[in-house]
């Protein structure tokens, strides 16, 4: 038996224990009939499950000994597991704190994509994480729902003479449930993520196949299964937009049918629905659930519009994750009308009644009506999903103190004036220490339990991975400088690599004596760009071109290495994060909602280099100013600077940055023509790289000076890690439960 077969055997054994606990949990919850929270997200951060399950079940030592007796190492078996390609966000704390909860999402066949670097460019490949099955999931063929698209709306009069509508015809697919048990730590409570997979309603067209029309015979099957193939399909074209909207409705329709089926078991009246059900919208992707619940209550359950809307708004709450205008989801009205004709009618009605309320409070203020309308006027019109989420929810929260303030003062200012500030709140993000310290960094976890010490062994582990995966030799004694995030202009990996070029060219110009005094850096990047995000992909190309030049230079080889580690995922993060000395969180102030990677890095003793943005602010309040390196423009200054700045002439630009740009133009890092579109973004410089470049370089110089005193650096690292108690996801979940959901812990007896 090889390691993979042993992994499968162990995983199935552990899964059986989880199923026992899950069954006991569900039976207990059913007998008590508590209020449940349903967490709707298109992404869930699961990563590898075996190690987490063994930890939470308290069986790690037992399995380690048992596996060892038959000649296997548990760490090797853990490494055989594929990461679940489901995105971000987890439910560990909900299970650990004994809340009656369900997660709902999509079972992606290929996830987002597997990233490979070919000639410096990001290239996307399918992530075949399900090719050999998934021992952690339980297919539920008994839990299946029809999902309708297109068709027409039939208007009729009911027995009481009231006008009614029914959605009929069109095309259907079937949503099949797959259950994924999530055990709590130190409790028997085992909750569930239910993931939906799309299947066709009709059988394989055998007649077409026999006639030689092979494509037609599988056409409907492929069309249905495409809905749950990929996380965030590229929507730079109409086919992609249709697929994304189908995906979102498929997800919320199946989920609501499941929630309502469970609610109806209790035979409670509809007036008690929001007393039993709390639904959390994680970002705007599940917002169609608001419209779907209204449709079900009005069209199928025959409640009055006002009764139904009262239930809807008491049931839903919405977490906003961005203040970037371009990231706020909008759907073209003709697209929604074609795919979901009844829902578009309901959205128009929701908007009409909402604007009537606004008009009553602010008579004659046409501009306010335009600003607040769920329907954005234009050719075509668009549905503003964030506005729909705000109007249809009883609570809206941001995920860091600064972000939540910007949500109130910039993004939804008109809605705050209308509904009152009490509807808008903050719940700062958190991470689970059980995964991001105890599992990702077991030796540091042991040291914290016994005594505190260094982490050079962690840098050695990462150095080995870089050597094997990237073919680059790095010294574990260097300062490990890490930026691992999704590639985006606002996260400013571009600022980082421009500063790396400046560092490299400064080192090249030094005498051997001065060079010997410099702190050696290993600069590590990792993260994926959206497939259609051209500028972000150009940043990846520039990073890899710079790495190729820098890593081949013998003069600076001992003082600077640049590495781009492809295909960033949870398992890779568990190697990178514990090894960092500093981590870069350098978004333009006011653009990062919160961030959780900053919390993970500091929890593992890495210090932050960051802007005064997102959760960096609150982390700095906990660690103290001496144990974090903050720099740059403040959020309230950004808009004025954007309005005033002009970089049309060289005299207004930062001279050091200008020298770096000239070096790229000169072809020192590959064909300069390739990077022209990227460099042209600095002319407008929406993300303030020119403004912050000098302060960033000064901060990195300060980092170097501090790192030279290894004893002082160790104290900073220890103090920072010890200050991270606030940023546990357990604290976040308690705040949601108490302030937003109104659910109480229910410990399984």
Secondary structure, 3 states (H helix, E strand, C coil): CCHHHHHHHHHHHHHHHHHHHHHHHHHHHHHHCCCEEEEECCCCCCECCHHHHHHHHCCHHHHHHHHHHCCCCHHHHHCCCCCECCCCCCCHHHHHCCECEEEEEECCCCCCCEEEEECCEEEEECCCCCCCCCCCEEEEEEEEEEEEECCEEEEEECCCCCEEEEEECCEEEEEEEEEEEEECCCCCCEEEEEEEEEEECCCCCHHHHHCCCHHHHCHHHHHHHHHHCCCCCCCCCHHHHHHHHHHHHHHHHHHHHHHHHHHHCCCCCHHHHHHHEEEEEECCCCCHHHHHHHHHHHHHCCCCHHHHHHHHHHHEEEECCCCCHHHCCEEEHHHHHHHCHHHHHHHHHHHHHHHHHHHHHCCCCHHHHHHHCCEECCCCCEEEHHHHHHHCCCCEEECCHHHHHHHHHHHCHHHHHHHCHHHEEECCCCECHHHHHHHCCHHHHHHHHHCCCCCHHHHHHHHHHHHHHHCCCCCCCCEEEEEECCCCHHHCHHHHHHHHHHHHHHHHCCCHHHHHCCCCEEEEEECCCCCCCHHHHHHHHHHHHHHHHHHCCCCCCCCEEEEECCCCCHHHHHHHHHHCCEEEECCCCCCCCCCCHHHHHHHCCCEEEEECCCCHHHHHHHHCHHHCEEECCCHHHHHHHHHHCCCCCHHHCCHHHHHHHHHHHCCCCCCHHHHHHHHHHHHHCCCCHHHHHHHHHHHHHHHHHHHHCHHHHHHHHHHHHHCHHHHEHHHHHHHHHHHHHCCCECCCC
